[in-house]
């Protein structure tokens, strides 16, 4: 039985939709007071409205994680509204597709800027508040793509997600004396607006690659992140948890067929 997180304060970057919104919902339903950030005010307003009935409060801040100043503003809002910051979910991410021969410097910078630099900037901005909490938690949303698997068109995305894990291992060491843990969740194919936009055929192909034959939900990622935020997970740091329904297990498509 896990202890309550009621009344703790969390930031979820990229929390206005997709996996981030799922994380925000799971945390709010556990009684955590959540500040979500995102670049689109309409998406933020929709998220805040949808989660208004949760035990924990949910509020939003329009911000771009590629800006250290914006990240500092998000942290300041969480401290002002909720009395501090106990948990940072570095979730903001983008996944534009582009073949290696076609990638421009701007394409690469955009993906690294949001996915990797944005992770570093929000953690840096929250360091003092996390240390003051006495049980600081950083949970990074990485991916199986890059750290474990590859997919054509996502070399820059995969590199950014692998970079997050390189960051977390040393960050976990540096922050351990401050009683701050740093861990990551590596989602497989999760049903989000972005996945739906890629079309039913793509979704069916991805589901067929999973031993259970189904795609994951945003709540699956939220629940994993919530575990890392608990007091019971205080002795776990620098680790990554794959949440993919077993997608990375088969050696080949034939292995799925032989099931």
C-alpha positions as CSV (number, residue, x, y, z in Angstrom):
1,X,0.0,0.0,0.0
2,X,1.5,3.3,-1.1
3,X,1.3,6.4,1.1
4,X,-0.8,9.4,0.0
5,X,0.6,12.2,-2.2
6,X,-2.4,14.4,-1.2
7,X,-1.5,18.0,-1.2
8,X,1.9,17.7,-2.9
9,X,2.8,20.0,-5.8
10,X,3.7,18.9,-9.3
11,X,4.6,20.4,-12.6
12,X,3.8,18.6,-15.9
13,X,5.3,20.2,-18.9
14,X,3.5,19.5,-22.1
15,X,0.6,18.7,-19.8
16,X,-2.2,20.2,-21.8
17,X,-2.8,17.2,-24.1
18,X,-1.6,13.7,-24.9
19,X,0.5,11.8,-22.4
20,X,1.1,14.9,-20.4
21,X,-2.6,15.4,-19.8
22,X,-2.9,11.8,-18.8
23,X,-0.1,12.2,-16.3
24,X,-1.8,15.4,-15.0
25,X,-5.1,13.5,-14.6
26,X,-3.6,10.6,-12.7
27,X,-1.7,13.0,-10.4
28,X,-4.7,15.2,-9.8
29,X,-6.9,12.2,-9.0
30,X,-4.3,11.2,-6.4
31,X,-4.8,14.6,-4.7
32,X,-1.7,16.2,-6.1
33,X,-1.9,19.9,-7.0
34,X,-0.8,20.2,-10.6
35,X,0.5,23.0,-12.8
36,X,0.4,22.1,-16.5
37,X,2.4,24.0,-19.0
38,X,2.0,24.1,-22.8
39,X,2.4,26.4,-25.7
40,X,-1.3,26.6,-26.6
41,X,-3.6,28.5,-24.2
42,X,-6.8,26.9,-25.6
43,X,-5.3,23.4,-24.9
44,X,-4.4,24.5,-21.4
45,X,-7.9,25.8,-20.8
46,X,-9.4,22.6,-22.0
47,X,-7.3,20.5,-19.8
48,X,-7.9,22.6,-16.7
49,X,-11.6,22.6,-17.3
50,X,-11.7,18.8,-17.9
51,X,-9.9,18.1,-14.6
52,X,-11.7,20.6,-12.5
53,X,-13.5,18.0,-10.5
54,X,-10.3,16.1,-9.4
55,X,-9.3,16.0,-5.7
56,X,-6.1,17.9,-6.6
57,X,-6.2,21.3,-8.2
58,X,-5.1,21.8,-11.8
59,X,-4.0,25.1,-13.2
60,X,-2.0,26.1,-16.3
61,X,0.8,28.3,-17.5
62,X,1.4,29.1,-21.2
63,X,5.1,28.5,-21.7
64,X,7.8,27.2,-24.1
65,X,10.2,24.8,-22.5
66,X,13.0,25.8,-24.9
67,X,13.1,29.1,-23.0
68,X,14.9,28.9,-19.6
69,X,13.0,32.1,-18.6
70,X,9.6,30.4,-19.4
71,X,10.6,27.4,-17.3
72,X,11.5,29.6,-14.4
73,X,8.1,31.3,-14.7
74,X,6.3,27.9,-14.6
75,X,8.2,27.0,-11.4
76,X,7.4,30.4,-9.9
77,X,3.7,29.9,-10.6
78,X,3.7,26.4,-9.0
79,X,5.5,27.8,-5.9
80,X,3.1,30.7,-5.6
81,X,-0.1,28.7,-6.2
82,X,0.8,25.4,-4.4
83,X,3.4,26.4,-1.9
84,X,6.4,24.7,-3.5
85,X,7.4,22.0,-6.0
86,X,7.7,18.3,-5.0
87,X,7.5,16.7,-8.4
88,X,8.6,17.7,-11.9
89,X,7.3,15.6,-14.8
90,X,9.5,16.7,-17.8
91,X,7.1,15.5,-20.4
92,X,7.0,18.1,-23.2
93,X,8.0,16.6,-26.5
94,X,7.6,16.7,-30.2
95,X,8.0,14.0,-32.8
96,X,8.1,15.4,-36.4
97,X,9.2,12.8,-39.0
98,X,12.0,13.3,-41.4
99,X,14.4,11.1,-43.2
100,X,18.1,11.6,-42.4
101,X,19.0,12.9,-45.8
102,X,16.3,15.5,-45.6
103,X,16.9,16.8,-42.1
104,X,17.9,20.5,-41.8
105,X,19.8,22.1,-39.0
106,X,16.6,23.8,-37.9
107,X,14.8,20.4,-37.9
108,X,17.4,18.9,-35.6
109,X,17.6,22.0,-33.3
110,X,13.8,22.1,-32.9
111,X,13.6,18.5,-31.7
112,X,16.6,18.7,-29.5
113,X,15.5,22.0,-28.2
114,X,12.1,20.8,-27.0
115,X,12.8,17.2,-26.1
116,X,16.3,17.4,-24.6
117,X,17.0,21.0,-23.7
118,X,13.5,21.5,-22.4
119,X,14.0,18.7,-20.0
120,X,17.2,20.2,-18.7
121,X,15.8,23.7,-18.4
122,X,12.7,22.7,-16.4
123,X,14.8,20.6,-14.0
124,X,17.3,23.4,-13.6
125,X,14.6,25.9,-12.9
126,X,13.0,23.7,-10.2
127,X,16.2,22.6,-8.4
128,X,15.8,24.9,-5.4
129,X,12.2,24.1,-4.9
130,X,12.7,20.4,-5.2
131,X,15.5,20.4,-2.7
132,X,13.4,22.4,-0.3
133,X,10.6,19.8,-0.5
134,X,12.8,17.1,1.1
135,X,11.3,14.5,-1.2
136,X,11.9,15.9,-4.7
137,X,11.0,13.8,-7.7
138,X,11.9,14.3,-11.4
139,X,10.1,12.0,-13.8
140,X,11.2,12.2,-17.5
141,X,9.0,11.0,-20.3
142,X,11.5,9.5,-22.7
143,X,10.5,6.8,-25.3
144,X,11.4,3.3,-26.4
145,X,12.4,5.0,-29.7
146,X,16.0,5.9,-29.4
147,X,17.0,4.3,-26.1
148,X,15.9,0.9,-27.2
149,X,14.5,0.8,-30.7
150,X,14.7,2.7,-34.0
151,X,12.1,3.8,-36.5
152,X,12.7,5.2,-40.0
153,X,12.2,9.0,-40.0
154,X,12.9,9.5,-36.4
155,X,16.7,9.6,-36.1
156,X,16.6,13.1,-34.6
157,X,13.7,12.2,-32.3
158,X,15.4,9.0,-31.2
159,X,18.6,10.9,-30.5
160,X,16.8,13.4,-28.3
161,X,15.1,10.6,-26.3
162,X,18.4,8.8,-25.7
163,X,20.0,12.1,-24.6
164,X,17.3,12.4,-21.9
165,X,18.6,9.1,-20.4
166,X,22.2,10.2,-20.6
167,X,21.2,13.3,-18.7
168,X,19.2,11.5,-16.0
169,X,22.0,9.2,-14.9
170,X,24.4,12.0,-14.0
171,X,21.6,14.3,-12.8
172,X,20.5,11.5,-10.4
173,X,24.0,11.3,-8.9
174,X,24.3,15.0,-8.5
175,X,20.9,15.4,-6.9
176,X,20.9,12.4,-4.7
177,X,22.4,14.3,-1.7
178,X,19.5,16.7,-2.0
179,X,17.0,13.8,-1.7
180,X,15.9,14.3,-5.2
181,X,15.4,11.3,-7.4
182,X,15.5,11.3,-11.2
183,X,13.8,8.5,-13.2
184,X,12.3,8.1,-16.6
185,X,9.3,6.4,-18.2
186,X,9.8,5.0,-21.7
187,X,6.4,4.7,-23.4
188,X,5.7,2.5,-26.3
189,X,2.8,3.3,-28.6
190,X,0.2,5.1,-26.6
191,X,-3.1,6.3,-27.9
192,X,-2.9,10.1,-28.0
193,X,-4.1,12.8,-30.4
194,X,-0.7,12.6,-32.2
195,X,-1.0,8.9,-32.8
196,X,-4.5,9.2,-34.0
197,X,-3.4,11.8,-36.5
198,X,-1.0,9.3,-38.0
199,X,-4.0,7.3,-39.2
200,X,-5.8,4.0,-38.4
201,X,-3.5,1.9,-40.6
202,X,-0.5,3.0,-38.6
203,X,-2.3,2.4,-35.3
204,X,-3.3,-1.1,-36.4
205,X,0.3,-1.9,-37.5
206,X,1.6,-0.7,-34.1
207,X,-1.0,-2.7,-32.2
208,X,-0.1,-5.8,-34.2
209,X,3.5,-5.5,-33.0
210,X,2.5,-5.6,-29.3
211,X,2.1,-9.1,-27.8
212,X,-1.2,-8.2,-26.2
213,X,-2.4,-6.8,-29.5
214,X,-3.5,-3.4,-28.0
215,X,-2.0,0.1,-27.7
216,X,-1.4,1.7,-24.3
217,X,-3.4,4.4,-22.7
218,X,-2.1,7.7,-21.3
219,X,-3.2,6.5,-17.8
220,X,-0.6,3.6,-18.2
221,X,2.1,6.3,-18.4
222,X,0.5,8.4,-15.7
223,X,0.4,5.5,-13.2
224,X,4.1,4.7,-13.9
225,X,5.1,8.3,-13.3
226,X,3.0,8.4,-10.1
227,X,4.9,5.4,-8.7
228,X,8.2,7.2,-9.2
229,X,6.7,10.1,-7.3
230,X,5.8,8.1,-4.2
231,X,7.7,8.0,-0.9
232,X,8.0,4.3,-1.4
233,X,10.1,4.9,-4.6
234,X,12.6,7.1,-2.6
235,X,15.4,4.5,-3.1
236,X,15.0,4.3,-6.9
237,X,16.9,6.8,-8.9
238,X,18.7,7.0,-12.3
239,X,16.4,4.3,-13.6
240,X,14.1,3.9,-16.7
241,X,10.9,1.9,-16.9
242,X,9.6,0.7,-20.2
243,X,5.8,0.8,-20.5
244,X,5.0,-0.7,-23.9
245,X,2.9,-3.8,-23.4
246,X,5.9,-6.0,-24.3
247,X,6.4,-4.4,-27.7
248,X,10.2,-4.6,-27.5
249,X,10.2,-8.3,-26.6
250,X,9.7,-10.1,-29.9
251,X,12.7,-10.9,-32.0
252,X,10.7,-10.5,-35.2
253,X,7.2,-10.4,-36.6
254,X,7.4,-14.2,-36.8
255,X,7.7,-14.3,-33.0
256,X,4.3,-12.6,-32.8
257,X,2.8,-14.9,-35.3
258,X,4.1,-18.0,-33.4
259,X,2.3,-16.9,-30.2
